[in-house]
Amino acid sequence: MKRILSLILVVVLALSLAACGQKGSAGGGLIKVGIVNNPPSESGYRAANVKDFEDVFKEANGYKVSTYYSLKNDEQLNAAQQFITDKVDYLLISAAATDGWTNVLENAKKAGIKVFLFDRMMNVDESLYEAAVISDMAAEGNMAVQWLIDQKLPEYNVVHIQGAMGSDAQIGRTKALDEQFAKGAMKCVIQQTATWDEATAKQIVESVINSGEKFNVIYAENDGMAKGAVAALDEAGITHGKNGDVVIMGFDCNKWALREVLAGNWNYDGQCSPFQAKKIHEMIQTLQSGGKLSQKVVINEERFFDCNTITQADIDTYGIGD
């Protein structure tokens, strides 16, 4: 009888240890999450986005988190594959570029790892991710270009400063403007990437100024690049903004940028919400409790701000950063 009782105890202990080894909170342990993101140094938007994920995905909320930052898609792909090898429970990705992800996401699915996309979309079959919590970058571009059309300028000579080529943000914010160039409604003075960098954007605008070519619109695909562009105009003594010779357009709605719009130094800033972590946390908790997700794609509600209508309350409510 003692021998039978001993065997029973061994079996019970083995089952208990197996249960402890199960994924995430099912075994009472932390949920392992791998996050692939762009570095906070990319922009004010990204700094706010990174902080949002750090505030939500932490041990106090039941997570064991590993994060990898890169602006290079191949490095992000390698990091994601390493997280799969490390057997995380969930893989969260803001892709540097939209293409090239199918194989990695297929590997995640085979390994039983659930994938969430955030901030940016990627070109993969929707069966390869649980959900995407994103901005509609094409809608941001459409909204900005329609605003520009509504200004009814006598002519449109546009300096177009692009973000990181191949990213969802760059593709979406470029598309509507390209359509205007293609049909001749606006003239493309220059179209060049500054990869979100302020100093590079300044150099691009300096080169246009030095060329002597006429321009009256700067469409910069993030606030930092718009800031660099304006610095070049200021050094050259070229007026800009509400009562100036050059229309200034940016994206992201950093508080400092919205203050430029309020002061009339810039004309337009398009919102891009960096806050996706709470929604993904809620979705993960639903899955952990055995539930099903009600939405495949969650799109952030976004707006724009115009120098003629913006208020301090708008900055306080919608601005990011300091």
C-alpha positions in Angstrom: 0.0 0.0 0.0 2.8 2.4 0.9 4.4 1.7 -2.5 1.1 2.5 -4.3 0.8 5.7 -2.3 4.3 6.7 -3.2 3.7 6.1 -6.9 0.5 8.2 -6.7 2.5 11.1 -5.1 5.1 10.9 -7.8 2.5 11.1 -10.5 0.7 14.0 -8.8 4.1 15.9 -8.4 4.9 15.2 -12.1 1.6 16.6 -13.2 2.0 19.7 -11.0 5.4 20.4 -12.5 4.0 20.0 -16.0 1.2 22.4 -15.2 3.8 25.0 -13.9 5.6 24.6 -17.2 2.5 25.6 -19.3 2.5 28.9 -21.2 1.7 32.2 -19.5 -0.8 32.7 -16.8 -2.4 29.3 -17.3 0.3 28.0 -15.0 0.3 30.9 -12.7 3.5 32.4 -14.2 4.3 35.5 -16.2 3.1 35.8 -19.9 6.2 35.9 -22.1 6.1 38.7 -24.7 8.5 39.6 -27.4 8.2 43.1 -28.8 9.8 44.2 -32.1 9.7 48.0 -32.5 11.4 50.9 -34.0 13.8 52.7 -31.6 12.6 55.6 -29.4 15.2 57.9 -31.0 13.3 57.6 -34.3 10.9 60.4 -33.4 8.8 62.0 -30.7 6.0 59.7 -31.8 8.1 56.6 -31.3 9.3 57.7 -27.9 5.7 58.0 -26.8 4.9 54.7 -28.4 7.7 52.9 -26.7 6.8 54.5 -23.3 3.2 53.3 -23.8 4.3 49.7 -24.2 6.7 49.9 -21.3 3.9 51.3 -19.1 1.5 48.4 -20.0 3.7 45.4 -20.7 5.6 45.0 -17.4 5.9 42.5 -14.6 3.3 44.2 -12.4 0.7 43.5 -15.1 1.7 39.8 -15.4 4.3 40.0 -18.3 7.9 39.0 -18.8 9.0 41.2 -21.7 11.9 41.2 -24.1 12.1 44.1 -26.6 14.2 44.6 -29.7 14.6 48.0 -31.5 15.7 48.6 -35.0 14.9 50.7 -38.1 16.1 47.9 -40.3 13.7 45.3 -41.5 16.2 42.5 -41.7 17.3 43.1 -38.2 13.7 43.1 -37.0 13.1 39.8 -38.8 16.1 38.2 -37.1 14.9 39.4 -33.7 11.4 38.1 -34.3 12.8 34.7 -35.3 14.9 34.7 -32.1 11.8 35.4 -30.0 10.1 32.4 -31.6 13.1 30.3 -30.8 12.9 31.6 -27.2 9.3 30.4 -27.1 7.5 33.6 -26.2 3.8 33.3 -25.8 3.0 36.5 -27.8 4.9 38.4 -30.5 4.1 42.1 -30.9 5.5 43.8 -34.0 5.7 47.3 -35.5 7.4 46.5 -38.8 10.1 48.7 -40.2 8.9 47.7 -43.7 5.7 46.1 -44.9 7.2 43.3 -46.9 9.2 40.2 -46.0 7.3 39.0 -42.9 5.4 36.0 -44.2 8.0 33.3 -43.4 8.6 34.5 -39.8 4.9 34.8 -39.0 4.4 31.3 -40.4 7.1 30.0 -38.1 5.4 31.8 -35.2 2.1 30.1 -36.1 3.7 26.7 -36.3 5.2 27.3 -32.8 1.8 28.2 -31.4 2.9 31.8 -30.8 0.2 34.4 -31.2 1.2 37.6 -33.1 -0.2 41.1 -32.8 0.7 43.9 -35.2 0.7 47.4 -33.8 1.2 50.9 -35.2 1.9 49.7 -38.8 0.4 47.1 -41.1 2.4 44.6 -43.0 1.8 42.6 -46.3 0.9 39.2 -44.9 -2.2 37.0 -44.9 -4.5 37.9 -42.0 -4.5 34.3 -40.8 -0.9 34.9 -39.6 -1.8 37.4 -36.8 -4.4 37.5 -34.1 -5.2 41.2 -34.5 -3.7 44.5 -35.7 -4.0 47.7 -33.7 -2.9 50.3 -36.2 -3.2 53.8 -37.7 -4.7 54.0 -41.2 -1.7 55.7 -42.8 -3.5 56.0 -46.2 -6.3 57.8 -44.5 -3.8 60.2 -42.9 -2.3 60.9 -46.3 -5.8 61.4 -47.9 -6.8 63.8 -45.1 -3.6 65.8 -45.4 -3.8 66.1 -49.2 -7.5 67.0 -49.1 -6.7 69.8 -46.6 -4.0 71.0 -49.0 -6.4 71.0 -51.9 -9.0 72.9 -49.9 -6.5 75.8 -49.4 -7.0 76.6 -53.1 -3.5 77.9 -53.6 -2.9 79.5 -57.0 -0.3 76.8 -57.6 1.2 73.8 -55.8 5.0 73.4 -55.9 5.7 70.8 -53.3 8.8 69.7 -51.5 8.0 66.2 -50.4 10.1 64.8 -47.6 9.4 61.1 -47.1 9.9 58.9 -44.1 11.7 55.5 -44.1 11.0 54.0 -47.5 8.8 50.9 -47.5 7.3 51.6 -44.1 3.5 51.6 -43.8 3.6 55.3 -42.7 5.7 56.3 -45.7 3.6 54.4 -48.2 0.3 55.7 -46.8 1.4 59.3 -46.4 2.9 59.3 -49.9 0.1 57.7 -51.9 -2.4 60.6 -52.0 0.3 63.1 -52.9 1.7 60.9 -55.7 -1.8 60.8 -57.1 -1.9 64.6 -57.3 1.6 64.6 -59.0 0.5 62.0 -61.5 -2.5 64.0 -62.7 -0.6 67.3 -62.8 -2.7 69.0 -60.1 0.5 69.6 -58.1 4.1 69.8 -59.1 6.7 67.7 -57.3 9.8 70.0 -56.9 11.6 67.2 -55.0 10.6 63.9 -53.4 13.3 62.5 -51.2 13.5 60.4 -48.0 15.0 61.8 -44.8 14.2 58.5 -43.0 12.4 60.5 -40.2 15.6 62.5 -39.5 15.5 66.3 -38.8 19.0 67.1 -39.9 18.6 65.2 -43.2 15.3 67.0 -43.9 17.1 70.4 -43.4 19.8 69.4 -45.9 17.1 68.5 -48.5 15.4 71.8 -48.2 18.7 73.7 -48.2 19.5 71.9 -51.5 16.2 73.1 -53.0 16.8 76.6 -51.8 20.2 76.6 -53.3 18.9 75.4 -56.6 16.7 78.4 -57.0 13.7 76.3 -57.9 10.3 77.8 -56.8 8.3 76.0 -54.1 5.5 77.0 -51.8 4.6 73.8 -49.9 6.7 71.5 -47.7 4.9 68.2 -47.0 7.0 66.4 -44.4 5.9 62.9 -43.3 6.7 63.5 -39.6 7.1 66.5 -37.2 10.9 66.1 -36.8 11.5 66.4 -40.6 9.1 69.4 -40.8 11.2 71.0 -38.0 14.4 70.5 -40.0 12.8 71.9 -43.1 11.6 75.0 -41.2 15.2 75.5 -39.8 16.5 75.7 -43.4 13.8 78.3 -44.3 14.6 80.4 -41.3 18.3 80.5 -42.1 17.5 81.5 -45.7 15.0 84.2 -44.5 12.0 82.6 -46.2 8.7 83.1 -44.4 6.4 80.2 -43.7 3.2 79.3 -41.9 -0.1 81.2 -41.6 1.1 84.5 -43.1 4.2 83.2 -44.9 5.2 82.2 -48.4 5.6 78.4 -47.7 2.9 76.1 -46.3 4.3 73.8 -43.7 2.8 70.3 -43.1 3.8 67.7 -40.6 2.5 64.5 -38.9 2.4 63.0 -35.4 1.1 65.8 -33.2 3.9 66.2 -30.8 3.0 69.0 -28.4 5.9 71.1 -29.5 4.8 70.8 -33.1 1.2 71.7 -32.3 2.5 74.7 -30.5 4.1 75.7 -33.8 0.7 75.3 -35.5 -1.0 77.4 -32.8 1.7 80.1 -33.2 1.1 80.2 -37.0 4.6 79.0 -37.8 3.2 75.8 -39.3 -0.1 75.3 -41.2 -1.0 71.7 -40.6 -0.2 68.7 -38.4 -1.8 65.3 -38.8 -2.4 63.1 -35.9 -0.9 59.6 -35.6 -1.8 58.0 -32.3 1.0 56.1 -30.6 -1.2 54.4 -28.0 -2.0 50.8 -28.9 -0.6 48.9 -25.9 -3.7 49.0 -23.7 -5.9 47.5 -26.4 -3.5 44.7 -27.1 -3.2 44.0 -23.4 -7.0 43.7 -23.2 -7.0 41.3 -26.2 -4.3 39.1 -24.7 -6.3 38.9 -21.4 -9.3 37.8 -23.5 -7.3 35.0 -25.1 -5.7 34.0 -21.8 -9.2 33.5 -20.3 -10.3 31.4 -23.2 -12.3 34.0 -25.0 -12.3 35.0 -28.7 -11.4 38.4 -30.2 -14.3 40.4 -31.7 -12.1 42.5 -34.1 -9.3 41.6 -36.4 -8.2 45.1 -37.2 -8.6 48.0 -34.8 -7.9 51.4 -36.4 -7.0 54.4 -34.2 -9.4 57.4 -34.6 -7.3 60.3 -35.8 -7.7 63.9 -36.9 -5.7 66.9 -38.1 -5.0 70.4 -36.7 -5.0 73.6 -38.7 -3.4 76.9 -37.8 -6.7 78.7 -38.3 -8.7 76.6 -35.9 -6.3 74.9 -33.4 -6.7 75.7 -29.7 -4.6 75.2 -26.6 -7.2 72.7 -25.4 -6.4 70.6 -28.6 -2.7 70.6 -27.7 -3.5 69.6 -24.1 -5.8 66.8 -25.2 -4.2 65.4 -28.3 -0.5 66.4 -28.1 2.1 63.8 -27.3 5.4 64.3 -25.4 6.2 67.5 -23.7 
